[in-house]
Amino acid sequence: MTAIILFGVFFILVMLRMPIAVALAVSSIVVLFTGSGLFGLELVADIMYTSVAKFTLLAIPFFILAGVIMEHAGISKRLIDFAQALVGHRKSGIIFVTVMTAIFFAAISGSGPATVAAIGGILIPGMVKNGYKTETAAGLVASSGAIGIIIPPSIAFIVFAVVAGDQIPVSIGRMFMAGVIPGLLLGVGFIVAAMFVRYRQEKREGPISQQYIVEPATSAERFKALGNAIWGLLIPVIILGGIYGGFFTPTEAAVVAVFYSLFIGFFIYRELTLKKLYDILVAAGIQTAVVMFIVSAASVYAYIITTEQIATQISDVMLSISGNKIIILLLINIILLIAGMFIDAISAYYIFIPILLPIVLLFDVDPTVFGVFMTVNLAIGLFTPPVGLNLFVAAGISNTSIGQISKGVLPFVVSSVIILLLITYIPQISTFLPDLLNIK
């Protein structure tokens, strides 16, 4: 009965277009009140406070702030110039520029929507000028932006490690390194999909013009572009090198990223001002408040799922369907792909980790591998309708409708699902680098 009320109220509120965090909180409060009266309501504040009062989660506001600073400090433009100097002269070069820049910026910001916002204003018009349809250009940028929650440092991996840590120890450092190869594979998949779209378009309409990119950059121009971009490219090196070198924790690394970004913005690129800094702090504060409210509301929901044995009941049902590891992992992927279409990654972690982690552990799946393929599932949700955040950001930048972009994003959804299946069934894709570097 508790499960029916919990999930029923939640889905009704979501269908009524209630924000996900509010739907999670309200459905949890309804269950606690009907079960324990006023005493149940007393638990809400305690659980919400305890869920966010964790040192590890302090990394989130600092990484968000660092990402917003980088977005306004001129780093994205220099990364685009560098990528263009390397491969922009080639046929389909603008595709490589888009994906490479997304990967570079993902390794800096750790956020999907932030990556789309930072590179979309330049690269979507660039692709259109190069002969691509607007929906294809916006679709590629929206899809590539999803790499932001997979390439380290990733806010999503931090949340996964915290939530999964209630059942089994999960290292944030190991999660970060495990995301590198899957993130790069997704980038390759997007390039292949975009080139296939280009091939189909040329077959129907004739060769696409090369207006945007004319001649290859000289060695001097490439070194100059590298010199301009190097300060931004060093950010992930400093963050990850500091973590794996034992100089600071992931939370301390986020603080270092903030001060390093301020240094670049004020003294190297000189594009930051005190007025801009005020706007940056406001934007980062709003984003942090949204994330932390989701975390606290979802924590109450997860508490009920665990304490009322709902997770155990659902696990038993899934295991009764099949005892085959391949089938169970496929079923988990389907559930997460559908969930990602409707809810954000952080909410999904709190709802599904208590249910799914015990199942994958029964099949001896490395929790790091589970964290990676769960995150890839939810990354795909960032660019699939109806509520993919990257789609809305790209739509706003390109002045197109969600319907148009949804059509343009389809080839990239297909390619990312193929990569997802490889990551799910070949665990070495995720574990190779952490194991090679002996990161536990």
N, C-alpha and C positions, 0 to 999 in steps of 0.2 A: 504493500500500500504506500509506504514511504517513497519507494522508487517511482511509482506512478505519479504521486503528487510532485516530487522534485523535478522529474523530467517533463511532466505534463505542463506545469505552470511555466517552466522555462521556455518550452517550445511555443506555447501560446503567446507569451510576451515577445518572443523573437518575431513571431508572425505578425504581431501588432507593431513591429518596427521599433521596439524598445531597444536602447543600446545594450549590447551584450553584457557589459559589466553590471548594469542595473538589473537585467533579467536574472543574472546569476545571484545577485544579492537578494532580490525580492523572493525568488523561488526558495532560496535557503531559509530566509526569515519565515516564510509561510510554513515550511516543514518543521523548523525548530519551535515555532509558536504552537502549532497543532499538536506536537508531540510532548512538549515540556512546559508550555505556557510561558509566563514571564521569565522563568529561570532560563529557558531556551534563548530568549532574546538577550539575556545578560552575556551569553557566550559569544554573541556576534562581535561585539566591540573587542573582546579579549582576543578572539581568533584573528580578527582583521589587524589588530595592532601587532600581535606576535608574528604574523606572517611577513610583515614588511620591516620589522625591527631586527634585521639580520645584516651583519657586516658585509657578507658577500653581495647582497642586493644593492649596497651602496654603489657598486660598479655601474649600475644602470643609469642613474641620473648623471653621473660623470661622463659615461660614454655618449649619452644623448647630448649633453652640453658640448662635448668635443666634436661630435658630428655636426651640430648646428654651427659651431665656430668655423669648421672647415668648409662648410657650405658657403659661408659668407666671406671667407678669407681669400678667395680666388684660386683655391687648390684645384677644383674641378676643371676649370678652364685650362690650367697648365697641364693637367693629366690628359685632357683631350688633345692638346697640341702635341704632347709627347707621343701618344698612341698614333696620331695622324702622321707624325714624322717617321715613325717606324714602318707602318703598313698602309698608310692612307693612299699611296699611289697605285696600289694593286687593284685589279678588278675585284669588285665587291669589297674594296678596302674600307668603305664606310661601315660595313657590317663588323669587320674586325675592330675598327676604332671604337664602335659602340660597345661591343662585348668586353674588349680589353679595358676600356675606361670604367665600365661597370665593375669589373673585377678589382681594378685599382682602388676605386672609391669604396667598394664594399669592404676592402681590407682596412679602410680608414674609418668609416662611419658605423659599420655593424648594423645598418638599418636598411630595409628594402625601400620604403617610401622615400627616405632621405636620399638614397642613391638615384632614384627616378627624378626627384625634384632637382638634384644637383646637375645631372647630365642631360635631362630631357629637353631643356630650353634651347640647347645648342644642337644636339644631335638629331632630334626629330625633324626640325626644319632642314638640317643638312641632308638627311636621307631623302626627304621629299624633293629637295632640289636636285638630288642625284637620280631621280626618276622613280623612286619607290612610292607606293601608295601610302597615304597618311595612316591608314589603319595598320599597315604592315610596320611602318616606322614606329608608331606608338606601341604596337604590340611587342616589338623587339626590345624597346627600352623598358617597358613594364616588366617583361619576362626577365631581362638581364638584371634589373634592379633587385629581383628576388634572391640573387646570389648574395645580397647583402646580409642575410641572416644565416648564411652557411660558411662563407669565408671568414676566418677569425680577424679581429675580435668580434664575436657575435653575442648580442644581447640575448637572443633566443637560447643559445647554448648555456648561458649563465643561469637563466630561469630553469632550463631542463635539469641542470646539475643540482640546483637547490631543491626542486620538487622531487626528483628521483632520489635525492639524498636521504629522504625520510625512510626509504626501503633498503637502499644499498649505496655505499659510498661511490660517488662519481666525481672524477677530477675535472675541473674546468679547463685546466691546461691540456689534458688529454683530449677533451672534447674539441677545443680550439684546433689542435693539430689534426684531429680526425676529419675536420671539415674541409681541409685544403684540397685534397684530390677530388672529392665529390663536387666541390664548388667549381673547380677547373673543368671537370667533365661536363657539368651543366653548361658552362660557357661554350665548350666545343659543340655540344648538342644544339645550342641556339644558333651557332654559326652555320652548322650543316643545314638546319631547318630554314634559316634565312636564305642561304644559297639555293636551296630547293625552290623556295618561293620565287626567287629571282629567275631561276631557270624556267619555271612555269609561266611567269609573266612575260619573259622574252619570247617564249614559244608562241604565245598568243598575240603579243603586241609588237614584236621586234626588239632589237637591242636597246637596252637602257642607256641613256647618255651618261657621260662622265664629266658633268659640269663642275661638280664640287671639288674633285681632286684631279689635278692636271698632271703635274710632274713629280717624280720622286724627290724627296728631300736630299740635300747634299749631306756629306758627313758632318760638315760644320753646323748645318741647321739641326741635325739630329743631336749633336752634342750640346747645342744651345738649348734645345727643347728639354734634354735630359737635365741640364743645369737648372733650368727654371722649375722642373717638376721634382727634382731630387728631394727637396725639403718635405714635400707631401709623401713621396715614396718611402721616406725614412720612418714615417710614423708607425706602420705595422712592424717594421724591423725593431724599433725601440720598444714597442709594447711587448711583442712576442719574445724578443731577445731578453728583455728584462724579466719576464715571467719565467722562461725556461732557464735563464742563467741564475735564477734564485735571488735576483736583486729586489724584486717586489712581487706582491700578490696581484691577482687580476684586478682587485679593487684599487690598489695603489697604482697599478698601471693605468687605470682610467683617469686618475687624478693627474698623473704625468702627461697623459695625452691632452688633457685640458690646457695645462700650462705650456706645453710645447706648441699647441695650436695657436694659443694667444701670442706666443713669441713670433711664430711665423706670420700671423696676420698683422701684428703691429710693427715689427721690426724688419722682416724680410720682404714680404709682398706689399706691406703698408696699405692694405685695403680695408683694415679695420679702423673704426673710430669709436670714441666713447659713446656716441649716439647709436651706432650700430651694435655696440656691446650691450647696451640696454635692451634693444630689440631682441638680441640673441638670448639674453638671460630670460626674457619674458617667454619667448618661443620654447626654449628648453624647459622652463618651469611648467608650461602648459602640457608639453609632451610627457614630462615626468609624472605629473599629477594623473594624467590619463592612464599611464602604464601602472603606476602604483595602486590606483583605484581598482584596476582590473585584477592585479595580483591579490589584493586584500579581499575583494568580493569572491574571486574564484577559490581562494583558500577556504572560505566558509563552505562553499559548494563541495570541495574536495574532502573536507572534514566529514560532512554528512555521508558522502559516498563510501568513505572508509569505515567510519564508526557504525553505520547501519548495515554493514556487510553487503552493500549493494555491489561493490567491486567484485567481491567473491562470487556472488550470485551470477553476475554477467560473465565472469571468467569461466564458471562451471558450464554455462550455456554454450559459450564459444568452444570449449574443449569437447563438449558433447557432440558438436557438429562434425569435428574431425580431430584425430590425434596426429595427423600428418603435419610436420613442420612447414612444408612448402605451402600447403593449403591455408594453414593458420596465418602465416606471414602475409599471404595474398589477401586474406580476409581483413587483416589489420590495415593493410595499405588502402583497401577500398573504403573502410570506415574512416580513415584519416583523410583521404582525398575528399570524401563527401563532407566531412566536418570542416575541412579547410575552406570549402566554398561558402560557409556561413558564419564561422567564428574565427577570431584572431588566434594567432599562435599561442600567446600567453594563456588565454582562457582554455585552449585545447590541452595544453600541458596539464593544467590543474584538474581538468575533467577526466582525461584519458590515461594519464600516467598511473594513477592508482589502480585503474582497471587492467591496463595492458602490460605494464612492466612485470607483474607476477607471472603472466602467461609466457612472455618471451624468456624469462629466466628459467622457466620449466624446461624450455627447449635449448638451454645453454647458449642463448644469444648474448653476446657481449653487450652490456648496457650502453657502451659507447656507440656500438653499431646501431642499436635501437634508437639512441638519441639522434644520430645522424639521419637515418632514414625517416624517422618521425619528423624531423625538422625539414627535410626535403619535401615531404608530403605537404607540410604547412606552408613552405615557400611557394609551392605550386598554387596553393590557395590564395596567395597574394596577387596572382594575375589570372584568376578564374572568377567569372561572375557567380553569384550576384553581388558579393560584397568584397571582392579583391581590392585592397587598398591601393596597390600599384596601378590598377586600372583607372581608378578615380583621379589619381595624381596625373597620370599620362593623359587622360581625357581633358583635364583642365588645361594642361600645357598645350595640347594639340588642337583644342577647340573642336573635338569630335565627341560623338555620343558613346556611351558604354556599349551599345549594340554594335557599332562599327568596330570598336577596338576588340570586342569579344570575338568577332569574325577574324580579325587580323592576328589574334593571339593563338588561334587554334593549332597551327603547325608547331608552335613552341611548347604548347601543352603536351602534344604527342611526343615530341623529342624528350621532354623532361620526364615523362612517365617511363619511357624506355630506360633512361639513365637511372631513374628511381628503382626499377626492377633489378638492374645490374648491382646497385648499391645494396639492395636488400638481400640478394642471394649470393653475392660475392663479398663477404665481410672484409676481406683483405684490402678492398678499396679504401675502407675507412681506417683500418687498423695498421696498415703498412707503415705510414710515417710515424705514428706514436710508438709503435714497436721498434722501429729502426732507431729512433732517438731515445728509446728506453724511458718514455714518459708514462708514468703510471696514473 
